[in-house]
Amino acid sequence: MKATTVKDNSKDELAVVKRNIEEFCRCVFEPDDIVEIRTLPSGGSYWCKAKEMAGWAERLRKENQAGQNIYIGINPRKQKGGTTAKDVALARNLSADFDNVTTAEEVKELLFNRFFPEPTIMIASGHGFHCHWRLTEPIKDLDKWTRLQKRLIVTLDSDPAIHDPAHHSIAKRPYPSNNEIRRHNRAPNGGYCQGQS
């Protein structure tokens, strides 16, 4: 009987994760933004600049494989160590979390039916989809951002919890595999968010 060789795809998978993290950061953050990464159920947090986050891919993947869900703060922090709303520097995006849909096409149809533009980036979270719309200018008045988020929630019938400035997006993996991330629009900072991986 001939022996079979099993190819180790872990390096290929890691490269995909790194590319997806880089694209996510280009669409949602500026390179020097401080990003909070939280793991649950352990509750641990750590911080890095957006431009450094892809370098954490292996660590995030290992934590995820050990049973941790990886959460990314959707708004940059003022400094490392910040975990609450008072630690948020500003908001660069409006965001929606759709737990009640199973495909990207359903999200697109829902947005179309509500006369809403496609998001800058759409991510399969493992239990639905997260959509982020990059703003032309950041919002520094976080009370205003909260009011806008609440209107977005009502308009799109999305998860009602996504209005705290310190809220985190979840990914069951460090960041989605190639077929789970969809980019739609060019980010204001020049990052390309067009098309699909």
Buried (B, 14 or more C-beta within 10 A) or exposed (E): EEEEEEEEEEEEBBEBBBBBBBBBBBBBBBEEBBBBBBBEEEEEBBBBBBBBBBEBBEBBBEBBEEEBBBBBBBBBBEEBEBBEEEBBBBBBBBBBBBEEBEEBEBBBEBBEEEEBEBBBBBBBBEEBBBBBBBBEEBBEEBEEBBEBBEEBBEEBEBBEEBBBBBBBBBBEBBBBEEEBBBBBBBBBBEBEBEEEB
